[in-house]
Amino acid sequence: MPGLTNPWVYLTNGGESGRQAVVLIATDDEWVVRAVESILTPQGYTVARARDAAEAIERARSLLPEVVLLDMKLKGLSGIEVCRVLRSVPEIPRSTPLLLLTRVPPVREERVEALRAGAWDLLSMPFDSEEFLLKLESSTAATRDAREAWQAGLVDPATGLYNARGLVWRVNELAAEAARYHRPLACVALSPEQENHTGSPQERRVIATAVTRVADVMRRGSRGSDVLGRLTPQEFVIVLPDTSHAGGARVAERLAASADASTALALGGSARIRMHSGYYGVDDFGEANLEPVDLLTRATRALRRPRQIRGDDDRS
């Protein structure tokens, strides 16, 4: 199911999402899966599946589906217990509807217990397809409204990349995974600067063009798993999973050269822009004894160091 391993990646494409609404169904009952797919797939939904409680929790974390359907009799944990777990997972918005599926009409005690666990509703099977679709439509609409409002606080509106808050949130996620599996993790920072500072409106227009070109180059030159962001008005960051310090150096060199060429082409030689880059990475984040945000601060420190040294020389 391509494109679902990281549903937040679309933020790096100007905020445009190309994915369909994702419904995760957790059950080992093939008949239930086929029944749900026969109803939802023709309506444009993408149906993902988990066969037991552990897989349901893992897939909910990785896919961030619009709706989760949980069989009351899941293997490993009951549907109600999985509800409790999912409501405690920070990555899963509490606005995500969790619907429990039961084969017999639920009694009042079951409904109350399910609601206390964080479920939105209990649906008796077999269910009426029209009623089921109407419930799903209202659920997915609520999820997307809440998600868009939440994402608005994480995205730089000018570029569609993550802002500083979004970068910190995402680097914490990537660092946790890298530490768990002892994987490498790197960060590259880029910034355009006009060689002769005048503070004029012309310089500001030139920098604005360069900023746009840097964002475009980062989008074109990144993988789907990379996290792209704008840390300050002129500083950009790309966090690179499964990339060592040496790999970060290569990415920094390649992106800086591409951004230089793209900016020069756009400006037609009318202004001299220098593209600065910095990077930092570790081969095993689990052994590195770093805080996740250290990746950002060390890469940006490397980015700023040449300019700080040059500024000290100018004052001497």
N, C-alpha and C positions, 0 to 999 in steps of 0.2 A: 504494500500500500504506500507508494511513493508520496513524499511530501508531508507525511503525518508524524515523522519522528520528532519534529520540533515545530509545533504549530505557531510559534512566535516568530519564526524566521521571516514571515511575510512582512513584518514591520520594516525590514531593511529594503523593501521594494516600494518605498514611498507610501507605506501604510495600506497598500492594496492587498486584500486577501483573495486568493484564488481557490481556496478549499471549500468543499461542500460541508454542510453541517454533519458532524460526526456523532453517531450514536454508538456507544460501547455497550454490548450485551454480554453479561457474564452468566453462563450456564453450560452444563455438559449435555443438555437435551437438544439433539439435532433438530427435532421437530419444531421446537420453540424458535431456534435460530432461523430455520427456513421460513417459518410463518412471519417472523418479524422482517426478514429481508424481503419477502414477497410484498409486504405492505410498504416498506420504507424506500427501497431502492428505486422503484418507479417514480417516487416523489422527489428524487434528487438527493436523498440522504446517503451518506457513506456509513456502512455498518461494519464496525470492528468487533472482534470476538475475544473473550477470555473464557477458559474452560474451568478454572477453579479460583478460589479466593485470592491466592498469592498473585496469580496472573492478572486478575481484575485490578488489584491495587497497583501493580507495576504499570499496566497499560493505561490506567486512568492518570497516573503521574506523567507518563511520557506523551500521551495523546491530548490531554486536556479536552476531552469530548464535551460537546454541548449538552448531552444527556447521558446518564448511565442507567442501564436496566440491569437489576440484580435479581437472580433467582433466589427465592427464600431458602432453598436447599442447595446451597453451593458446597462444593468439596473444600474442606479445610476450615472454613468459617461459615456461619450462616449469613444470609444476605443482610440481616440486621446488624450483625457484628462487623461486616465489611463497611456498612454505612458509617458506623462509629469511627472506624479506621480512616476512611476517606475524609470525614469531616475534621480529622486531626492533622491531615497532610497539608502543610503550608502552601505548596505549589498549586493545589486544587482550590479554585475560588469557592467560597461558601455559597455563592449563587448558583453553582452547578446543580441542576435537578437530579436527584437520585430517586428512581422509581423501582419499587419492589414488585416482583412477579410471583404470584401464588396460584396454585392449582385448585384451591378451594376458597370460597368466599371467606374473607378474614373476619374474625370476631373483634369486638371492640378492644379487648386487651391487646391484641396483635397490632391494631392500628395505632393505639396510644404508644406502645413500645417502639414501633417503627418511626413515628413522628418524633419521639424523644431522641432516637438515634440519628435523626437528621434527614430521614426520607421525606419526599414530597407527597408520596401517595403509594397505595398498594393497588395493583391491578390484577384482577382475577382472570385467569386464562381458561378457555379461549376468550379473547376480548373482541369487541366490536371494532372493526377496522376503521370506520369513520370516526368513532369516538376516540380511538387510540391516536389517530393522526391529529385530531384537534388538540389533544393533550400535548402531543409532541411539538406542534407548531407554537403553542403558547409557551411551552418550556424553553424551546430553543430561542425564541424571541427574547425572553427574559434573560437568558444566559448571555446573548450577544449584546444586549443593551448594557448589562452590568459590566461585561468584559470591555466594551468600547470605552465606557466611562473610566474604567480602571486603567486601561492602556493609555488613555489620554495623558495621564500623569507620568508615563514612562517614556514617551516619545517626543523627539525633537520635531516640531511641526514643519520646520523649513526643509528638512532632509528626509523625514520618515525613519531615521535611525533612532536607536535608543538614546535618551538623554542620560545625564549623569546618574540619576536615580535608577533608571532602567538598567544601566550598565552594572551598577553595584549589585542589583537584584540578580541579574543573569550570571555574573562572574561568581557569585556565591553558589549558584546551582552547578555551574561547570566545575568549580573547585571541589565541591563535595563529591561529585562523581569521580573526578581525577584522583582524589585522595583515596576513595574507596577501592579503586581498581589499580592504584599505583601507576597512573598514566602521566605522560608529559602534558604540560600546559604552558602556553606562551601568550604574550601580549605585544602588539605592535602599535605605536602611536605615530601619527602623521600631522604635520602642520605646514601650511603655506605662509610665506612671509615675503613681502616686497623688499628688495635689497636696499633701496633708498627710501627711508621713511619721511614722508612729507605731511601726513595727516590730512591730505586734501580729499575732496569728494571723489576725484579720479582714483586715488589709491584705494578708497573704500570700495569703489565699483570693481576694481581689479581683484581685490581680495574676495569680494562676493563671488566673482566668476570662478576664482581658484577654489573656493570652498565647495561650490557646486560640482566642479570637476573632481575633487578629491572624493566626495561622496559617491559619484558615479563610478569612479575607478575602483573603489572599495567594493561596491556591489558586484561589478563585473568580475573582479579578481578574487572573490571569496567563495568558500564552499558553503553548502547548506547548513553545516553544523557550526560555522563561525558566527560570532556575535559582533555586530557592528554598532558603533555609537559615536555621538558627538559630545565630547566631555566639556569643552568650552567653545565659544564662538569660532575659534580657529584651530582647535585641537580635536583630532579624531582618533578613535581607538578601535582595534579589531582584536578580539580574544579568540585564540586558536586552540581548540581541543586537539589532543594527540599530536602536539607539535612541540619539539624541544627548543632549547635556547638557540641552537644553531639553525634550526628550521625557521624560527622567528626572525633571525638575521636575514635569511634569504628572502622571506616574505617582505620584510621592511625594505630591502633594496629594490625588489621587483615593483612593489606598489609605489615607492617614491619616484622611481624612473618613469613608470606609467603616468603618474599624476603630473610630473614635470612635462612630459611630452603632450599630454592632453591639454594642460593649461596653456602651454606655449602655442599650440594650434588654435585654441579659442581666442587668445589675445593677439595673435598675429604679430608677435614681436613688439607690441606697443608698450609692454612693461616687463620688467625683469622680476620673475618670481622664483624664489628658491624654496624647494620642498625639503623640509627637515623631517627626519624620522628617528625613532628610538624603539628599542625592543627589550624585552626581558622574558626569560622562560626557564623552566626547570624540567629535568628529565623524569622526575618522579615526584609528583606533588604530595603524595603521602609521606615521603621522607624529607620534604623540603622545610618543614617547620615554618610555614608562611601563613599569614592571614590571606584570604582571597583578595581583599582590596590591595594587598601589597603588589600584586601583578600590575594593577593599574598605576599605582604610584611610582613603581620602579621603572616602568616603561615610559611614563611621562617625564620622570626625572632625567632619563637618558635622552629624551627628546629635547628637553630644555637646556641640557648641559652645554652644548656648543654655543648657544646664544648667550648663556650666562658668562661663559669664559670670554667670548668676544666682547661682551659688554664691559667686563672687568678690564680687558686690554684697552678698550677705547677710553676708559676713564684714567688710565695710568699715564 
